[in-house]
């Protein structure tokens, strides 16, 4: 078998402004579509686990099973281990790995889950094939990804329009696909998965506290994360343009009538028994 295509560069990196968002994620707000099929004794692989908040939630839902968290970044796994230990979870483990070439035997896991991963990889179809390979017959492949072009907000903002256009350009230059959500079903079928249920879910930010948090982390991410460095290094934006985009985020966040919604595509695929 040929070696997997080089994984795309992770656009966001692990700046504090990025982890501020990632540590907010729970199984309830980010994997609700999966929860109905879980059983207490399942073995789960959580790909792209990051700081481990979803991983820990899944582990609490399979007390007689086990959850393995996997990420390409060794540093963030230390935070994931701390998250699990702080919740007294003994049924978790964490490892470094690449979704294109998972270091597990065929038919290992009852559920293979990936949240906000396929938008960042070099070959999402190959990634889904690998996820299917390590899933047991009768088990599930569960994937959720945002769709940036479908993000919407009020009131209108030319500065945030500019931010979105820039983000999508940088993400694609890094080898990813920022509008992954709408493509998940197509990718799953191309990977040979047959029993595919496709749906969608949203995050919405509207209260004063939600707007302040969401706008603040994106304003900081726009000027201080790995994304900002790559945007400038690759010639997509100047520092001044990034600061203008960050200011647009802060201005939106200060609006009493501000509203922002993130659309996610979701697929739950059952592997043939």
C-alpha positions as CSV (number, residue, x, y, z in Angstrom):
1,X,0.0,0.0,0.0
2,X,1.4,3.4,-0.8
3,X,2.4,5.8,2.0
4,X,-0.4,8.2,3.0
5,X,-0.4,11.6,1.4
6,X,1.2,14.2,3.7
7,X,-1.3,15.5,6.2
8,X,-2.2,19.1,5.8
9,X,-0.8,21.7,8.1
10,X,-3.1,22.2,11.1
11,X,-4.3,25.8,10.4
12,X,-5.0,26.8,14.0
13,X,-2.2,25.4,16.0
14,X,-2.5,25.2,19.8
15,X,-2.3,28.8,20.9
16,X,-4.3,29.6,24.1
17,X,-7.0,31.2,22.1
18,X,-7.5,28.0,20.2
19,X,-7.5,25.8,23.3
20,X,-10.0,28.3,24.9
21,X,-12.5,27.0,22.3
22,X,-11.4,23.4,22.4
23,X,-11.8,23.0,26.1
24,X,-15.4,24.3,25.9
25,X,-16.4,21.4,23.8
26,X,-18.4,18.6,25.4
27,X,-20.0,15.4,24.1
28,X,-23.4,17.2,24.6
29,X,-22.6,20.3,22.5
30,X,-20.3,18.6,20.0
31,X,-21.3,14.9,19.7
32,X,-25.0,14.7,20.5
33,X,-25.7,12.8,17.3
34,X,-23.5,10.0,18.4
35,X,-24.6,9.5,22.0
36,X,-27.7,7.5,21.3
37,X,-25.7,4.5,20.0
38,X,-23.3,4.3,22.9
39,X,-23.3,1.3,25.2
40,X,-21.5,1.1,28.6
41,X,-18.9,-1.5,27.4
42,X,-17.8,0.1,24.1
43,X,-14.2,0.7,23.0
44,X,-13.9,4.1,21.4
45,X,-11.2,5.9,19.5
46,X,-11.4,9.7,19.6
47,X,-9.3,11.1,16.8
48,X,-8.0,14.6,17.1
49,X,-8.8,14.6,20.8
50,X,-7.0,17.8,21.6
51,X,-7.3,18.7,25.3
52,X,-9.6,15.8,25.9
53,X,-12.8,17.3,27.1
54,X,-15.0,15.3,24.6
55,X,-12.8,12.2,25.2
56,X,-13.4,12.4,29.0
57,X,-17.2,12.8,28.4
58,X,-17.2,9.8,26.2
59,X,-15.3,7.8,28.8
60,X,-17.8,8.7,31.4
61,X,-20.6,7.3,29.2
62,X,-18.8,3.9,28.7
63,X,-17.8,3.1,32.2
64,X,-17.2,-0.6,31.4
65,X,-15.4,0.2,28.2
66,X,-12.4,2.2,27.2
67,X,-11.6,5.4,25.2
68,X,-8.4,6.0,23.4
69,X,-7.6,9.7,22.6
70,X,-5.4,10.2,19.6
71,X,-3.7,13.5,18.4
72,X,-0.8,14.4,16.2
73,X,0.5,17.0,18.8
74,X,2.2,15.3,21.8
75,X,2.0,18.5,23.9
76,X,-1.8,18.8,23.9
77,X,-2.1,15.1,25.0
78,X,-0.5,16.1,28.4
79,X,-3.5,18.4,28.9
80,X,-5.9,15.6,27.8
81,X,-4.3,13.2,30.4
82,X,-4.7,15.9,33.0
83,X,-8.4,16.4,32.0
84,X,-9.1,12.7,32.4
85,X,-7.2,12.3,35.6
86,X,-9.0,15.3,37.1
87,X,-12.3,13.6,36.5
88,X,-11.1,10.3,38.0
89,X,-11.4,8.4,34.8
90,X,-9.4,5.2,34.7
91,X,-10.7,4.0,31.3
92,X,-8.8,6.3,29.1
93,X,-5.4,6.3,27.3
94,X,-3.8,8.7,24.9
95,X,-1.4,8.3,22.0
96,X,0.2,10.2,19.2
97,X,-0.9,9.2,15.7
98,X,-2.0,10.1,12.2
99,X,-5.6,9.5,11.0
100,X,-4.2,8.6,7.5
101,X,-2.3,5.6,9.0
102,X,-3.8,4.5,12.3
103,X,-1.5,2.2,14.3
104,X,-4.2,-0.3,15.3
105,X,-5.3,-3.7,13.9
106,X,-8.4,-4.1,11.8
107,X,-11.7,-4.3,13.7
108,X,-10.4,-2.8,17.0
109,X,-13.0,-0.3,18.1
110,X,-16.8,-0.2,18.5
111,X,-16.8,3.6,17.7
112,X,-14.3,5.7,15.9
113,X,-15.0,9.4,16.4
114,X,-13.5,12.6,14.9
115,X,-14.7,16.1,15.7
116,X,-13.3,19.0,13.6
117,X,-10.6,16.8,12.1
118,X,-11.3,16.1,8.4
119,X,-11.3,19.8,7.5
120,X,-7.6,19.8,8.4
121,X,-6.2,16.6,6.8
122,X,-4.6,16.1,3.5
123,X,-6.7,13.2,2.3
124,X,-10.1,12.9,4.1
125,X,-11.2,10.0,2.0
126,X,-8.2,8.0,3.0
127,X,-8.7,9.1,6.6
128,X,-12.3,7.7,6.5
129,X,-11.1,4.4,5.0
130,X,-8.6,4.1,7.9
131,X,-11.4,4.9,10.4
132,X,-13.5,2.2,8.8
133,X,-10.7,-0.3,8.8
134,X,-10.2,-0.1,12.6
135,X,-13.9,-0.1,13.4
136,X,-15.5,-3.5,14.3
137,X,-18.2,-4.9,12.1
138,X,-21.5,-3.5,13.4
139,X,-19.6,-0.5,14.9
140,X,-19.8,3.2,14.0
141,X,-17.7,5.8,12.4
142,X,-18.8,9.2,13.6
143,X,-17.6,12.5,12.1
144,X,-18.5,16.1,12.7
145,X,-17.0,19.1,10.9
146,X,-17.8,22.8,10.6
147,X,-18.6,24.4,7.3
148,X,-17.0,27.9,7.2
149,X,-18.9,29.1,4.1
150,X,-22.1,28.3,5.9
151,X,-21.3,30.4,9.0
152,X,-23.6,33.3,9.4
153,X,-23.9,36.3,11.7
154,X,-25.8,39.5,12.3
155,X,-25.5,42.4,12.0
156,X,-23.6,42.4,8.7
157,X,-19.9,43.3,8.9
158,X,-17.6,43.9,6.0
159,X,-14.6,43.2,8.3
160,X,-15.9,39.8,9.2
161,X,-16.7,39.1,5.6
162,X,-13.0,39.8,4.9
163,X,-12.0,37.6,7.8
164,X,-14.0,34.6,6.5
165,X,-12.6,35.0,3.0
166,X,-9.1,35.1,4.3
167,X,-9.5,32.2,6.7
168,X,-10.9,29.9,3.9
169,X,-7.9,31.0,1.6
170,X,-5.3,30.2,4.3
171,X,-6.9,26.9,5.2
172,X,-6.9,25.7,1.6
173,X,-3.3,26.9,1.2
174,X,-2.5,24.7,4.2
175,X,-4.0,21.7,2.3
176,X,-7.3,21.5,4.2
177,X,-10.9,22.0,3.3
178,X,-12.7,24.6,5.5
179,X,-16.1,23.8,4.0
180,X,-15.8,20.2,5.1
181,X,-19.2,19.9,6.7
182,X,-21.1,19.7,3.4
183,X,-18.7,17.2,2.0
184,X,-18.7,14.5,4.7
185,X,-21.4,12.3,3.1
186,X,-19.6,12.5,-0.2
187,X,-16.3,11.6,1.3
188,X,-17.8,8.7,3.3
189,X,-19.3,7.2,0.1
190,X,-16.0,7.7,-1.7
191,X,-14.3,5.8,1.1
192,X,-16.6,2.8,0.6
193,X,-18.8,3.4,3.6
194,X,-22.3,2.3,2.8
195,X,-24.6,2.7,5.8
196,X,-24.3,6.5,6.1
197,X,-26.7,8.7,8.0
198,X,-26.0,12.4,7.3
199,X,-27.3,15.3,9.4
200,X,-26.2,18.6,10.8
201,X,-25.9,20.5,14.1
202,X,-25.1,24.1,15.2
203,X,-23.4,26.2,17.7
204,X,-25.1,29.5,18.3
205,X,-23.6,32.5,20.2
206,X,-26.0,35.3,21.1
207,X,-26.0,36.2,24.8
208,X,-23.6,38.9,26.1
209,X,-21.4,36.2,27.7
210,X,-21.4,34.0,24.5
211,X,-20.6,36.9,22.2
212,X,-17.8,38.2,24.4
213,X,-16.3,34.7,24.6
214,X,-16.6,33.8,20.9
215,X,-15.6,37.2,19.5
216,X,-12.7,37.4,22.0
217,X,-11.2,34.1,21.2
218,X,-11.5,34.7,17.4
219,X,-10.0,38.2,17.7
220,X,-7.1,36.7,19.6
221,X,-6.7,33.8,17.2
222,X,-6.7,36.1,14.2
223,X,-3.6,38.0,15.4
224,X,-1.7,35.6,17.8
225,X,-2.2,32.0,16.7
226,X,-0.4,29.8,14.2
227,X,-3.0,30.8,11.7
228,X,-2.0,34.4,12.0
229,X,1.7,33.6,11.4
230,X,0.9,31.4,8.3
231,X,-1.4,34.1,6.9
232,X,1.4,36.6,6.9
233,X,4.2,34.2,5.9
234,X,2.3,32.9,2.9
235,X,1.4,36.4,1.7
236,X,-2.3,36.1,2.3
237,X,-2.6,39.1,4.6
238,X,-0.5,41.8,6.3
239,X,-0.4,42.3,10.0
240,X,-2.6,45.4,9.6
241,X,-5.2,43.4,7.8
242,X,-5.2,40.8,10.6
243,X,-5.6,43.5,13.2
244,X,-8.5,45.0,11.2
245,X,-10.2,41.6,11.1
246,X,-9.7,41.1,14.9
247,X,-11.2,44.6,15.5
248,X,-14.2,43.6,13.4
249,X,-14.7,40.6,15.6
250,X,-14.6,42.7,18.8
251,X,-17.0,45.3,17.3
252,X,-19.5,42.5,16.5
253,X,-19.1,41.0,20.0
254,X,-20.0,44.4,21.5
255,X,-23.3,44.6,19.7
256,X,-26.4,43.9,21.8
257,X,-28.1,42.4,18.8
258,X,-25.2,40.3,17.7
259,X,-25.8,36.7,16.7
260,X,-23.5,34.0,15.2
261,X,-24.2,30.5,14.1
262,X,-21.8,27.7,13.1
263,X,-23.2,25.0,10.9
264,X,-21.7,21.5,11.2
265,X,-22.1,18.5,9.0
266,X,-22.4,15.2,10.8
267,X,-22.2,11.6,9.6
268,X,-22.8,8.4,11.5
269,X,-21.8,5.4,9.5
270,X,-22.4,1.8,10.5
271,X,-19.9,-0.7,9.4
272,X,-21.4,-3.8,7.8
273,X,-21.4,-6.8,10.1
